[in-house]
């Protein structure tokens, strides 16, 4: 099991991808928690693909509304200035390149920026939901995940082994160990977690990693 | 013109076995509860159901799976339903999984008389198998077909006798798209009103798409994931 602190570290680092004025879609699960760390004073509008721009905090008990949920089917609230629309409008926003950033979970990412996060052959396939549209349409795609599987196997690979969600779609990978960018030259290690070295990241990564020790920074947890 | 019918039982009378039925809703939000219950009571079989999700075991589309009335589901995500999983693994139930934006656009296209369209979603993935790929301006796209139904089950908040509909919050979701994409569209509303009572600027589904409408009853509006913040606290 991944510890609470590594999960928290990934979430906090992912929140630093937000910029004032961004329209952002956060994936189900761990990415949803990024909303708890929007820096004070920054305006970020969260999109929910089931038809809302302007997700607010979870409701207080007793104020939940069955007509107001997020894509994870959780009860939520709306912020002042929020707007509702149907699903084709919602995905026009996504596929038309109007969403500035999406943050999604991942099972595997490879050095070409391919992402696999929806099916494991031999296991029950539950569906891709909106993930394929988000990675194909959002202007920037950030994947947040633990650096390795529970068994310690690398998830950042030379080539994805699982069926893909999107082809050459990932811009940045944020893990409990590192921040890695997908570039035309390959994967570039940009940041390491506190107490982690470049060579530790390399040994936990199957893909080739370009490391410039001089420019490597440590991200705060 | 009279589109008003007595209720869900009358609506499902005319639905033959083997029909393709579009059903609005996202999770259990904005689902046609009355029509699903009536279809279960009538026992119409061999159905193809087009809906974003498959309900839960004992509510929503789940109750039609329980009674083995569904032969095929076309959906985007089906993870909340154990009966679905069992029938799917045993081969009893056929499933077509569609990316959600493609799913929405296939319905929109069908309703707008567009037989097919190109989308970047799914290129290079299992979704692309067997589909035409074409390049525009240096990027590859898949050809996807419009998705029509014989019937649509639509749930709206308020509707008038002419079939004009308004929705509430995220309960809108796929309902307006499905209303336009079926041969026969049947709508249940929480409140049936007289023409003129709805603000014409607020109508999300114009009545031209609606064939039959009735006042629904006994809405449960079940919540799948009750999520709260602490009293007085923040958090999303």
Interface residues (C-beta under 8 A of the other chain):
Chain A: X32 X33 X35 X36 X46 X48 X49 X50 X51 X52 X55 X56 X57 X58 X59 X60 X61 X64 X65 X66 X67 X68 X69 X71 X72 X73 X74 X75 X76 X78 X84 X85 X86 X87 X88 X90 X91 X94 X95 X114 X119 X124 X125 X126 X127 X128 X129 X130 X131 X132 X133 X136 X137 X163 X164 X165 X166 X167 X168
Chain B: X26 X27 X28 X29 X30 X52 X75 X76 X77 X78 X79 X80 X85 X88 X89 X97 X99 X100 X101 X102 X103 X104 X105 X107 X108 X119 X120 X121 X122 X123 X124 X125 X126 X127 X157 X167 X168 X169 X170 X171 X172 X173 X174 X175 X176 X177 X204 X221 X222 X223 X224 X225 X226 X227 X228 X229 X230 X231 X232 X234 X235 X236
